[in-house]
Amino acid sequence: MIYTVTFNPSLDYIVSVKDFKTGRVNRTSTEIMFPGGKGINVSIVLKNLGYDSIALGFTAGFTGEEIIKQLRHSGVKNDFITVDDGLSRINVKIRSDEESEINGQGPVITGGNIEILYEKLELLKAGDILVLAGSIPDVMPQSIYMDIMKHLENKDIRIVVDATKALLLNVIPHHPFLVKPNNHELGEMFGVTITDKKDVISYAGKLKDMGAENVLISMAGKGAVLLSADGHIYEAEAPKGKVVNSVGAGDSMVAGFISGYLATGDYKEAFKYGLCTGSASAFSEKLAEKEDVERLMKVSQVNVIM
């Protein structure tokens, strides 16, 4: 089974406003609301690609109930922990001449809530996949990803981590199955600016030397690079298409990689499927659907560097 963890899920409320102005009443021209959070996005895309998962994390209040309701409507299984203090956040995204965002804080998560999460993680079995994705709320220990990996290190679970800076660097020595920073996040970890694939390969190699099994680096319109567990390096250009909404594209790449690997056991195919899934989400208002991914698979090419 695949499990995803989203510590601070949200309802994403996306509105389009013509000529948005502060300090006055603005009217929306379109409105969309859907459950958000990196782990949740991974679970939704996995379902779209034909793979079940169980979404874990914390929810609170009527907004938390709506997140669960919408996930059930999408066919995504979940086992969220309901917390008592606060509300699951609403993130407002305003599309106008410029894009603006207002992100909520989320509920208060206690030590007791975290203990319940560990109890649920204890049920994972050898061969399961666990996806840890996104930022950590301020009310939680910032070492939580590393703590979870330490807790599960003898259970033969393949752990995927999609995080940034110290959150990611701290888990690398514990041998995650896959990490997926983008090129900007990779540069931040090493205090450099990375714009080309030669530098991506160099610094991704450092993460691999530190302990990551597979290192997948997304580069938006420039494509992606994979340093795989079997010692190969793959690169690919991004499929051509019009970017409609880049939110969730990186999470979709993670879901696509997992799907491709489970289907074939081949890192090259997993890489290609991940790239096409991320692009399919970027080219759509919603997250990637299988038919769109399959269409891009037919026109995409992966190059073997080593």
C-alpha positions in Angstrom: 0.0 0.0 0.0 1.0 3.6 -0.6 0.6 6.1 2.2 0.9 9.9 2.0 1.3 12.3 4.9 0.1 15.9 4.8 0.6 17.7 8.1 -1.2 20.9 7.2 -3.8 20.2 4.5 -6.0 22.9 3.1 -9.0 23.9 1.1 -7.5 25.8 -1.9 -9.9 28.5 -3.0 -8.8 29.8 -6.4 -10.6 32.9 -7.8 -10.1 34.9 -11.0 -10.6 38.6 -10.7 -10.3 41.1 -13.6 -8.1 44.0 -12.7 -7.8 43.2 -9.0 -7.4 46.3 -6.8 -6.7 46.5 -3.1 -8.9 48.7 -0.9 -12.0 48.2 -2.9 -14.7 45.5 -3.6 -13.6 43.1 -6.3 -15.9 40.6 -8.0 -14.8 37.1 -9.1 -15.2 35.8 -12.7 -14.4 32.2 -11.8 -14.1 30.2 -8.6 -12.6 26.8 -7.9 -12.3 25.0 -4.5 -10.5 21.7 -3.9 -8.4 19.9 -1.2 -4.8 20.9 -1.2 -1.4 20.0 0.3 1.5 18.2 -1.3 0.7 14.7 0.1 -3.0 15.1 -0.8 -2.0 16.1 -4.3 0.1 12.9 -4.6 -2.8 10.8 -3.4 -5.2 12.4 -5.9 -2.9 11.9 -8.8 -2.1 8.3 -7.8 -5.9 7.6 -7.9 -6.1 9.2 -11.3 -3.4 6.9 -12.5 -5.0 3.8 -11.1 -3.3 3.4 -7.8 -4.9 3.5 -4.4 -3.3 5.2 -1.4 -4.2 6.2 2.1 -3.9 9.9 2.9 -2.7 10.6 6.5 -2.4 13.8 8.4 -4.4 16.2 10.6 -7.7 18.0 10.0 -9.9 20.2 12.1 -13.3 21.9 12.1 -15.7 22.3 9.2 -12.9 22.9 6.7 -11.3 19.6 7.7 -14.7 17.9 7.2 -14.9 19.4 3.7 -11.4 18.2 2.8 -12.3 14.7 3.8 -15.6 14.9 1.9 -14.0 16.0 -1.3 -11.3 13.3 -1.0 -13.9 10.7 -0.6 -15.8 12.1 -3.7 -12.5 11.7 -5.6 -12.2 8.1 -4.4 -9.1 8.8 -2.3 -9.0 6.8 0.9 -7.9 8.6 4.1 -7.3 8.1 7.7 -6.9 11.7 9.0 -6.5 12.5 12.7 -9.1 15.1 13.8 -7.6 17.7 16.2 -9.7 19.9 18.5 -8.1 23.3 18.4 -8.5 25.4 15.3 -9.5 24.8 11.7 -7.9 23.3 8.7 -6.7 26.2 6.7 -8.2 27.8 3.6 -5.6 29.1 1.1 -6.9 31.8 -1.1 -5.2 32.2 -4.5 -6.1 35.3 -6.6 -5.6 35.3 -10.3 -5.5 38.7 -11.9 -2.9 40.8 -13.7 -0.6 39.4 -11.0 -1.2 36.3 -8.8 -1.5 36.7 -5.0 -1.9 34.2 -2.3 -3.2 34.3 1.3 -2.5 31.1 3.2 -4.1 30.1 6.4 -2.3 28.9 9.5 -4.0 25.6 10.3 -4.9 24.0 13.6 -2.9 23.4 16.7 -1.3 19.9 16.6 -0.5 18.5 20.0 2.0 15.9 21.2 -0.9 13.5 21.7 -2.0 14.0 18.1 1.5 13.1 16.9 1.5 10.0 19.0 -1.6 8.8 17.3 0.1 9.4 13.9 3.0 7.2 15.0 0.5 4.5 16.0 -0.9 4.6 12.5 2.5 4.5 10.9 3.3 1.3 13.0 0.7 -0.5 10.8 2.8 -0.1 7.7 4.4 -3.3 6.4 7.5 -4.2 4.5 7.2 -3.1 0.8 4.8 -0.3 1.5 5.6 3.2 0.2 5.3 6.3 2.4 5.3 9.8 1.0 6.3 12.7 3.3 5.6 15.9 1.5 5.4 19.6 2.2 6.3 22.0 5.0 5.9 21.4 8.7 3.6 23.7 10.8 5.4 25.8 13.4 3.6 23.9 16.2 5.3 20.7 15.3 8.9 19.5 15.7 10.8 20.6 12.6 12.7 17.2 12.8 9.5 15.2 12.3 10.4 13.8 8.9 13.8 12.6 10.2 12.1 11.3 13.4 9.6 9.3 11.3 12.3 7.8 9.2 14.3 6.7 12.3 11.1 5.2 13.7 10.5 3.1 10.6 14.1 2.3 9.6 13.9 -1.4 10.3 10.5 -2.0 8.6 11.8 -2.1 4.9 9.5 0.7 3.8 10.3 2.8 0.8 10.1 6.4 1.9 9.7 9.3 -0.5 10.5 12.8 0.7 9.5 16.0 -1.1 10.6 18.9 1.1 13.2 21.7 1.2 16.3 22.8 3.0 16.9 21.3 6.4 13.8 19.2 6.3 15.3 17.3 3.3 18.9 17.4 4.3 18.2 15.9 7.7 16.6 12.8 6.1 19.2 12.1 3.5 21.5 10.0 5.8 18.5 7.7 6.5 18.4 6.6 2.8 15.1 7.7 1.4 14.0 5.8 -1.6 13.3 9.1 -3.5 13.9 12.8 -3.0 12.5 15.4 -5.4 13.7 19.0 -4.9 13.5 21.4 -7.9 16.7 23.0 -9.1 16.2 26.2 -7.0 15.6 24.2 -3.8 18.7 22.1 -4.6 20.7 25.3 -4.9 19.4 26.6 -1.6 20.6 23.5 0.2 24.2 24.1 -1.0 24.1 27.9 -1.1 24.5 28.2 -4.8 22.4 29.1 -7.8 21.7 26.3 -10.2 20.3 26.9 -13.7 21.7 24.2 -16.0 21.6 20.4 -16.0 25.4 20.1 -15.6 25.2 21.7 -12.2 22.0 19.8 -11.3 23.9 16.6 -11.9 26.8 17.7 -9.8 24.8 18.8 -6.8 22.2 16.0 -7.1 25.2 13.6 -6.9 26.1 15.1 -3.6 22.6 14.1 -2.2 23.1 10.6 -3.6 26.6 10.4 -2.0 25.0 11.5 1.3 22.5 8.6 1.2 19.5 9.2 -1.1 18.7 6.2 -3.3 17.1 8.1 -6.2 17.4 11.9 -6.7 14.9 13.5 -9.0 15.3 17.1 -9.8 12.6 19.1 -11.6 13.5 22.2 -13.6 10.1 23.4 -14.7 10.2 24.2 -18.5 13.7 22.9 -18.8 12.8 19.4 -18.0 14.2 17.1 -15.3 17.2 15.0 -14.2 17.2 11.6 -12.4 20.2 10.0 -10.6 18.9 6.5 -10.1 19.6 3.9 -7.5 21.2 1.6 -10.1 23.9 4.2 -11.0 22.4 5.7 -14.1 21.8 9.4 -14.9 18.8 10.3 -17.0 17.8 13.7 -18.4 14.8 14.8 -20.4 13.4 18.0 -21.9 9.9 19.0 -20.7 7.1 18.1 -23.0 5.8 21.0 -25.0 2.5 22.6 -24.0 0.9 25.7 -22.6 1.3 26.0 -18.8 -2.1 26.7 -17.3 -1.5 26.0 -13.6 1.9 25.0 -12.1 0.4 24.3 -8.6 0.8 20.5 -7.9 3.0 19.8 -10.9 5.9 18.7 -8.6 3.6 16.5 -6.5 2.3 15.0 -9.7 5.8 14.2 -10.8 6.3 12.3 -7.5 3.0 10.4 -8.1 4.0 9.6 -11.7 7.4 8.3 -10.7 5.9 6.0 -8.1 3.3 4.8 -10.6 5.8 4.2 -13.3 8.1 2.3 -11.0 5.4 0.1 -9.6 4.2 -0.7 -13.1 7.6 -1.5 -14.6 10.3 -1.7 -11.9 12.4 0.4 -14.3 13.9 3.7 -13.2 14.0 5.1 -16.7 10.3 4.5 -17.3 9.5 5.8 -13.8 11.4 9.0 -14.6 9.6 9.4 -17.9 6.2 8.8 -16.4 7.0 11.2 -13.6 8.0 13.9 -16.1 4.9 13.5 -18.2 2.6 13.4 -15.2 4.0 16.6 -13.8 3.6 18.3 -17.2 0.1 17.0 -17.6 -0.9 18.8 -14.4 0.9 21.9 -15.5 -1.0 21.9 -18.7 -4.4 21.6 -17.0 -6.6 23.5 -14.5 -6.8 20.3 -12.5 -4.3 17.6 -11.5 -3.1 15.1 -14.1 -5.5 12.5 -15.6 -4.1 9.2 -17.0 -5.1 9.8 -20.6 -3.2 13.1 -20.7 -0.1 11.4 -19.2 -0.3 8.6 -21.8 -0.5 11.1 -24.6 2.6 12.9 -23.4 4.4 9.6 -23.0 4.1 9.0 -26.7 6.0 12.2 -27.6 8.6 12.4 -24.8 12.2 11.2 -24.9 14.6 10.3 -22.1 18.3 10.5 -22.7 20.8 8.3 -20.8 23.8 10.4 -19.7 25.5 7.5 -17.9 
